[in-house]
């Protein structure tokens, strides 16, 4: 067989080279066309639509902090409700005091902190309990330790906020207060009214009727109306759910409407699992039937939990923008109240107010000087680094 010449071999492979070059050119044109389209699309897209995702990622990574205070007489189911809300046991080591010990019992402040994680979201929950409140023979000043605690947390936050390192401030301010009302009375007691008057401008108060299963539906509705009427008559401000925006979906609007109508929340707590119709539920077993904790027809437990979860951020914002800012403004302005309305103490209090104002101004001046010095040092370091780079 006669071998093929070089010309024939070249002629056989040359067309394939041409086809390959054409394909490459077409691919290049296609890529360039796609890039041109992408650039045109990017010309109309800035990118800030991704900001919510960035905030979400940063918030999830950092975690959330929330402080809940529970106040009320003993035996109203405060501890049981808290454990039921967050599916945890915060009071495993608690010992109930004897009746004789409650006669001269004073109010204590107990804090319990637990880390809760759900679907990658971490919540640092601090529950502030007030054992001894309303249990003594004389409860005239039983709210004072609670008032002092709330004020101390504001002062601590103000101190940290005025420091140089403000990135890692631990927020221990009370964001919400569940105030438990006894179902056995005919509305609010004088102690209830006095407590809420003392704290309603410092804490978000959410009134809660404890052990609601002791009342019939008619009695419960009547008590809710009396409590709300007395709160309005006494000029007490409780936490109000914010109004829905016009673009909110109907389901959320209806949910908010139901939550507002349920105030004050009538709750039943239980950590006991009971089997009903083949299902295990948390409830209380009575001779006449079972009270299901998470059944909206039996109590407002689910509504209270929904309110707390869906409005947790709003509770924190109201604490920051209203209660804390009022406290901060009063501290910076050096405003102090006259003790017991004694006019003779007015000059002394006025002098104290001026001293506080002068001290705060001096503190602010020193802080500004430190920040200015820190800025100059950073500029010097930056210049030195730039010189070292240029020399190398």
Backbone torsions as a table, in degrees:
resi	resn	phi	psi	omega
1	UNK	NA	134.4	-176.7
2	UNK	-77.7	127.1	-178.9
3	UNK	-69.1	150.3	-179.8
4	UNK	-73.4	143.6	178.9
5	UNK	-76.0	165.2	179.2
6	UNK	-62.5	-33.6	-179.3
7	UNK	-66.2	-41.3	-179.0
8	UNK	-67.1	-43.3	179.1
9	UNK	-59.5	-44.2	-179.9
10	UNK	-63.9	-38.7	-179.6
11	UNK	-67.4	-29.2	179.8
12	UNK	-71.8	-36.2	-174.4
13	UNK	-95.7	-18.2	-177.6
14	UNK	-61.2	-46.0	179.8
15	UNK	-56.9	-38.4	-179.6
16	UNK	-64.8	-35.8	176.8
17	UNK	-64.3	-40.4	178.7
18	UNK	-63.3	-42.1	-179.5
19	UNK	-64.4	-38.5	179.4
20	UNK	-65.4	-42.1	179.1
21	UNK	-64.1	-39.9	179.0
22	UNK	-62.9	-40.7	-179.9
23	UNK	-64.8	-40.9	178.9
24	UNK	-62.5	-42.9	179.9
25	UNK	-62.8	-41.5	-179.7
26	UNK	-64.7	-39.3	178.9
27	UNK	-65.0	-40.7	178.1
28	UNK	-61.5	-43.1	179.1
29	UNK	-62.8	-39.8	179.6
30	UNK	-64.9	-42.7	179.5
31	UNK	-64.4	-44.3	179.5
32	UNK	-62.2	-37.7	179.6
33	UNK	-66.1	-41.5	178.6
34	UNK	-64.3	-41.9	179.8
35	UNK	-64.6	-39.9	178.2
36	UNK	-61.3	-41.9	178.6
37	UNK	-63.7	-41.0	179.4
38	UNK	-64.0	-42.9	180.0
39	UNK	-63.8	-38.5	178.0
40	UNK	-64.3	-39.8	179.0
41	UNK	-66.8	-40.5	-179.9
42	UNK	-68.4	-25.3	178.3
43	UNK	-64.2	-26.5	179.3
44	UNK	-101.7	12.5	-176.3
45	UNK	-133.5	115.5	-178.9
46	UNK	-82.6	-47.0	177.3
47	UNK	118.5	-5.5	-177.5
48	UNK	-74.7	-4.9	174.9
49	UNK	-65.9	-15.9	179.3
50	UNK	-88.3	-3.2	-178.3
51	UNK	-59.0	-43.1	177.7
52	UNK	-57.2	-36.4	178.4
53	UNK	-66.5	-38.2	178.2
54	UNK	-64.5	-43.8	178.6
55	UNK	-62.7	-40.5	179.8
56	UNK	-62.6	-46.6	-179.5
57	UNK	-62.9	-42.2	-179.4
58	UNK	-65.7	-41.3	-179.2
59	UNK	-66.8	-42.1	179.9
60	UNK	-64.6	-40.0	179.7
61	UNK	-65.5	-41.3	-179.0
62	UNK	-73.9	-35.4	-176.4
63	UNK	90.3	172.9	-176.4
64	UNK	-121.8	151.1	177.6
65	UNK	-122.1	138.3	178.5
66	UNK	-151.2	135.5	179.8
67	UNK	-118.8	122.6	-178.9
68	UNK	-116.1	128.3	176.5
69	UNK	-107.1	137.3	176.5
70	UNK	-119.8	126.9	-177.0
71	UNK	-131.3	138.8	177.9
72	UNK	162.7	166.7	179.3
73	UNK	-65.8	159.0	178.4
74	UNK	-67.0	147.2	175.9
75	UNK	88.2	9.7	179.7
76	UNK	-97.7	3.0	176.2
77	UNK	84.6	27.7	-178.5
78	UNK	-65.4	-50.9	-177.9
79	UNK	-63.8	-41.6	-180.0
80	UNK	-63.9	-39.3	-179.7
81	UNK	-65.9	-43.5	-179.8
82	UNK	-62.1	-44.3	177.8
83	UNK	-63.0	-36.7	179.4
84	UNK	-70.2	-37.0	-178.4
85	UNK	-64.7	-43.8	-171.9
86	UNK	-109.8	9.4	175.6
87	UNK	51.3	48.6	179.1
88	UNK	-146.5	169.1	179.3
89	UNK	-119.4	98.4	-177.5
90	UNK	-87.9	-13.8	-172.9
91	UNK	-124.4	43.2	-177.2
92	UNK	-66.5	-33.1	-175.4
93	UNK	-98.5	9.0	-176.5
94	UNK	-76.2	138.7	175.6
95	UNK	-114.0	129.1	-179.2
96	UNK	-74.5	134.0	-179.3
97	UNK	-74.7	158.2	176.1
98	UNK	-77.0	159.9	-177.7
99	UNK	-60.9	-37.4	-179.4
100	UNK	-65.8	-29.3	-179.1
101	UNK	-75.8	-16.8	-176.7
102	UNK	-83.6	-11.7	-176.6
103	UNK	-62.4	-47.6	179.5
104	UNK	-111.6	28.5	-176.6
105	UNK	-75.0	137.9	177.7
106	UNK	-103.6	160.3	-178.4
107	UNK	-76.2	132.0	176.2
108	UNK	-113.6	156.1	176.0
109	UNK	-113.1	116.9	179.6
110	UNK	-121.0	128.3	179.3
111	UNK	-113.4	138.6	177.0
112	UNK	-130.2	126.2	-178.8
113	UNK	-115.5	134.9	-179.7
114	UNK	-139.2	142.0	176.9
115	UNK	-94.8	119.1	-179.7
116	UNK	-114.1	131.5	178.7
117	UNK	-124.9	130.7	179.6
118	UNK	-140.5	116.5	179.8
119	UNK	54.1	42.8	176.5
120	UNK	83.6	-5.6	179.9
121	UNK	-98.5	124.6	-177.2
122	UNK	-100.8	135.6	177.3
123	UNK	-125.8	123.0	175.2
124	UNK	-95.4	98.3	-175.0
125	UNK	-96.3	127.9	174.7
126	UNK	-116.5	121.2	178.6
127	UNK	-106.0	123.2	179.2
128	UNK	-103.0	113.8	179.7
129	UNK	-103.7	155.3	-176.0
130	UNK	-129.7	65.9	180.0
131	UNK	-63.0	139.6	-179.1
132	UNK	100.2	-11.2	-178.6
133	UNK	-68.4	125.3	176.2
134	UNK	75.0	9.6	-176.0
135	UNK	-97.8	-17.2	-176.0
136	UNK	-82.5	173.4	176.7
137	UNK	-71.2	-37.0	179.3
138	UNK	-117.7	109.4	-176.6
139	UNK	-107.1	23.1	-174.3
140	UNK	-60.5	-42.1	-176.9
141	UNK	-111.9	23.7	-175.9
142	UNK	-69.0	-20.8	-179.9
143	UNK	-86.5	-10.2	-176.0
144	UNK	-62.8	-45.5	177.1
145	UNK	-59.7	-33.9	178.6
146	UNK	-68.9	-43.2	178.3
147	UNK	-61.9	-42.5	179.2
148	UNK	-64.0	-39.1	-179.2
149	UNK	-64.1	-45.2	179.4
150	UNK	-60.8	-42.5	179.8
151	UNK	-65.4	-40.0	179.5
152	UNK	-62.2	-36.9	179.2
153	UNK	-69.2	-37.0	175.2
154	UNK	-63.5	-44.4	-179.8
155	UNK	-64.1	-40.6	178.9
156	UNK	-63.8	-41.4	179.9
157	UNK	-68.1	-39.3	178.3
158	UNK	-63.8	-39.4	178.4
159	UNK	-64.3	-45.5	179.4
160	UNK	-67.0	-36.3	-179.4
161	UNK	-68.5	-27.1	-179.5
162	UNK	-87.3	-4.5	-179.4
163	UNK	-82.3	179.1	-179.0
164	UNK	-77.2	-40.2	-178.5
165	UNK	-94.5	93.6	-177.0
166	UNK	-106.6	9.2	-177.4
167	UNK	-81.3	-27.8	-173.9
168	UNK	-121.0	52.3	178.0
169	UNK	-81.0	128.6	176.0
170	UNK	-88.1	119.9	-176.4
171	UNK	-88.7	106.3	177.8
172	UNK	-107.0	10.2	178.9
173	UNK	-65.4	147.9	-179.7
174	UNK	-79.2	116.4	-176.7
175	UNK	-90.4	-24.0	-178.4
176	UNK	-154.1	145.4	178.1
177	UNK	-128.8	115.3	172.2
178	UNK	-83.5	111.9	177.8
179	UNK	-101.3	116.3	-174.9
180	UNK	-86.9	130.1	179.4
181	UNK	-109.2	132.9	-178.6
182	UNK	-69.5	136.0	-179.8
183	UNK	-79.6	-5.3	-174.4
184	UNK	-86.7	-14.0	-177.5
185	UNK	-88.9	-169.8	178.2
186	UNK	-110.8	41.8	-178.2
187	UNK	122.3	-143.8	-178.8
188	UNK	-85.0	142.7	174.0
189	UNK	-88.2	161.0	176.9
190	UNK	-54.5	-36.9	178.6
191	UNK	-65.3	-38.4	177.9
192	UNK	-61.5	-45.3	-178.1
193	UNK	-64.9	-45.0	-178.1
194	UNK	-64.6	-41.3	180.0
195	UNK	-62.3	-49.4	-176.9
196	UNK	-66.2	-32.4	176.4
197	UNK	-66.1	-35.7	-178.4
198	UNK	-73.4	-30.2	-171.6
199	UNK	-115.0	-5.0	-172.4
200	UNK	-67.7	-19.5	177.4
201	UNK	-98.7	9.5	-179.9
202	UNK	-124.1	-21.4	-176.0
203	UNK	-141.2	149.0	173.0
204	UNK	-76.6	105.6	-177.3
205	UNK	-91.5	128.1	174.8
206	UNK	-118.3	107.6	-179.9
207	UNK	-71.3	136.8	-177.8
208	UNK	-133.1	129.3	174.8
209	UNK	-90.9	112.8	-176.9
210	UNK	-81.7	155.8	178.2
211	UNK	48.3	55.0	-176.5
212	UNK	-68.5	-13.3	-179.7
213	UNK	-73.7	-3.5	175.9
214	UNK	-85.6	-5.0	-179.0
215	UNK	-115.1	148.0	173.1
216	UNK	-77.1	162.5	179.0
217	UNK	-55.4	-39.8	179.8
218	UNK	-67.1	-43.0	178.6
219	UNK	-64.5	-37.1	-179.2
220	UNK	-66.6	-45.0	178.5
221	UNK	-63.0	-39.5	178.9
222	UNK	-64.6	-41.1	180.0
223	UNK	-68.0	-38.7	177.6
224	UNK	-59.2	-43.5	-179.8
225	UNK	-64.4	-42.4	-180.0
226	UNK	-63.6	-42.6	-179.7
227	UNK	-62.3	-46.1	-179.9
228	UNK	-65.3	-39.1	178.9
229	UNK	-64.3	-42.6	-179.6
230	UNK	-68.7	-36.1	176.8
231	UNK	-62.6	-41.6	179.1
232	UNK	-69.5	-40.9	-179.7
233	UNK	-63.6	-36.5	-177.5
234	UNK	-84.5	-2.2	179.3
235	UNK	69.6	30.5	-179.6
236	UNK	-88.3	135.8	178.6
237	UNK	-101.6	119.8	175.0
238	UNK	-108.9	168.7	-178.5
239	UNK	-67.2	128.7	178.5
240	UNK	-112.8	133.3	178.0
241	UNK	-66.0	137.4	-179.8
242	UNK	-66.5	149.6	177.8
243	UNK	-69.0	148.9	-179.3
244	UNK	-77.8	147.4	175.5
245	UNK	-74.6	162.3	-177.5
246	UNK	-67.6	-24.0	-177.8
247	UNK	-94.8	7.8	178.6
248	UNK	-71.7	149.6	179.7
249	UNK	-72.4	157.1	-173.6
250	UNK	-63.4	-34.6	-178.7
251	UNK	-63.8	-42.6	179.7
252	UNK	-68.7	-38.9	178.4
253	UNK	-62.0	-43.5	179.5
254	UNK	-66.5	-38.5	178.5
255	UNK	-63.1	-45.0	179.2
256	UNK	-63.5	-38.2	178.6
257	UNK	-62.2	-42.6	179.0
258	UNK	-67.3	-38.2	179.4
259	UNK	-65.0	-41.4	178.4
260	UNK	-64.2	-39.0	-179.0
261	UNK	-70.8	-19.7	-176.8
262	UNK	-87.4	-7.2	-178.8
263	UNK	-72.6	133.8	-6.2
264	UNK	-74.8	147.2	-175.0
265	UNK	-74.5	130.6	176.5
266	UNK	-101.0	115.5	-169.1
267	UNK	-122.9	158.8	172.2
268	UNK	-134.4	130.4	179.7
269	UNK	-113.9	149.1	176.9
270	UNK	-163.8	139.3	174.8
271	UNK	-108.6	10.5	-177.8
272	UNK	-96.0	131.9	176.8
273	UNK	-91.2	128.0	-179.9
274	UNK	-122.9	138.9	179.7
275	UNK	-90.8	120.7	179.8
276	UNK	-130.7	119.6	179.1
277	UNK	55.1	40.2	177.6
278	UNK	81.3	1.5	179.3
279	UNK	-118.1	142.3	177.2
280	UNK	-92.3	124.3	-178.7
281	UNK	-130.4	160.5	173.3
282	UNK	-89.8	125.7	-177.3
283	UNK	-169.3	-174.0	179.8
284	UNK	-122.9	129.5	-176.5
285	UNK	-96.0	125.2	177.4
286	UNK	-123.3	163.8	177.8
287	UNK	-59.5	-28.9	-177.7
288	UNK	-92.6	-6.2	179.0
289	UNK	156.0	-163.1	-176.9
290	UNK	-122.0	133.7	172.9
291	UNK	-97.5	115.4	-179.5
292	UNK	-88.7	122.9	-177.0
293	UNK	-62.1	-40.8	-175.0
294	UNK	-98.0	22.2	175.5
295	UNK	-100.7	113.5	-177.6
296	UNK	-59.4	-21.0	178.6
297	UNK	-77.1	-18.4	-177.5
298	UNK	-97.0	-35.8	179.6
299	UNK	-162.2	178.7	-176.7
300	UNK	-99.8	22.9	-177.6
301	UNK	-59.0	-48.5	-178.7
302	UNK	-63.4	-38.6	180.0
303	UNK	-67.2	-39.2	177.5
304	UNK	-64.3	-43.5	178.5
305	UNK	-64.8	-41.1	178.4
306	UNK	-62.7	-43.5	178.2
307	UNK	-59.8	-44.2	-177.3
308	UNK	-67.0	-40.5	-176.7
309	UNK	-74.7	-45.6	-175.4
310	UNK	-77.0	-19.9	-178.3
311	UNK	-119.6	21.5	179.6
312	UNK	-62.6	-42.0	179.5
313	UNK	-68.2	-37.5	178.4
314	UNK	-66.5	-38.2	176.2
315	UNK	-60.4	-39.8	178.7
316	UNK	-69.1	-38.5	-179.6
317	UNK	-67.9	-40.9	177.6
318	UNK	-64.2	-39.0	176.5
319	UNK	-61.0	-44.2	-177.9
320	UNK	-72.0	-49.4	-170.1
321	UNK	-84.0	-21.3	-177.4
322	UNK	-113.2	-69.1	-173.2
323	UNK	-65.5	-48.7	-177.2
324	UNK	-70.0	-40.5	-179.0
325	UNK	-64.9	-35.8	175.5
326	UNK	-63.8	-42.9	177.7
327	UNK	-64.3	-43.7	-177.9
328	UNK	-64.4	-43.0	179.5
329	UNK	-63.5	-40.0	179.0
330	UNK	-65.6	-38.5	179.4
331	UNK	-68.1	-43.3	-178.9
332	UNK	-68.9	-32.8	179.6
333	UNK	-83.7	-9.6	179.2
334	UNK	73.1	28.6	-179.9
335	UNK	-79.5	132.3	176.1
336	UNK	-134.6	146.3	179.3
337	UNK	-86.8	147.5	175.9
338	UNK	-74.8	128.4	-177.8
339	UNK	-72.5	124.5	177.7
340	UNK	57.3	20.0	177.0
341	UNK	67.3	23.7	-177.7
342	UNK	-77.5	112.8	-176.4
343	UNK	-67.9	-30.2	-178.3
344	UNK	-64.9	-23.2	-179.8
345	UNK	-85.6	-1.0	-175.8
346	UNK	-59.5	-46.9	178.7
347	UNK	-60.6	-41.3	-179.6
348	UNK	-64.1	-42.0	179.2
349	UNK	-68.4	-35.3	177.7
350	UNK	-65.4	-41.2	176.5
351	UNK	-63.5	-40.0	178.9
352	UNK	-64.1	-39.3	179.0
353	UNK	-62.8	-41.7	179.3
354	UNK	-65.5	-38.7	178.6
355	UNK	-63.7	-41.6	179.3
356	UNK	-64.0	-42.7	179.6
357	UNK	-62.0	-44.9	179.4
358	UNK	-62.5	-41.2	180.0
359	UNK	-65.2	-41.0	179.9
360	UNK	-66.3	-39.8	178.3
361	UNK	-64.5	-41.2	178.5
362	UNK	-64.2	-38.8	179.2
363	UNK	-65.7	-42.9	178.1
364	UNK	-63.8	-39.0	-180.0
365	UNK	-65.0	-43.8	178.7
366	UNK	-64.4	-37.6	179.2
367	UNK	-65.1	-42.6	178.5
368	UNK	-63.8	-39.1	178.5
369	UNK	-64.4	-40.9	178.5
370	UNK	-64.8	-41.8	179.0
371	UNK	-65.5	-37.7	178.0
372	UNK	-66.6	-41.7	178.0
373	UNK	-64.1	-40.1	178.6
374	UNK	-64.8	-38.5	179.0
375	UNK	-65.3	-41.0	178.9
376	UNK	-64.8	-40.1	178.7
377	UNK	-63.7	-40.2	178.4
378	UNK	-64.4	-38.6	177.3
379	UNK	-65.2	-41.5	178.9
380	UNK	-63.7	-42.0	179.1
381	UNK	-64.2	-40.1	179.6
382	UNK	-64.2	-40.5	178.5
383	UNK	-65.6	-42.2	179.5
384	UNK	-63.1	-41.4	178.3
385	UNK	-64.4	-38.3	179.1
386	UNK	-66.7	-39.6	177.9
387	UNK	-65.1	-40.2	179.3
388	UNK	-64.6	-38.1	178.3
389	UNK	-66.6	-41.5	-179.1
390	UNK	-67.4	-34.8	178.7
391	UNK	-71.1	-34.7	179.7
392	UNK	-76.9	NA	NA
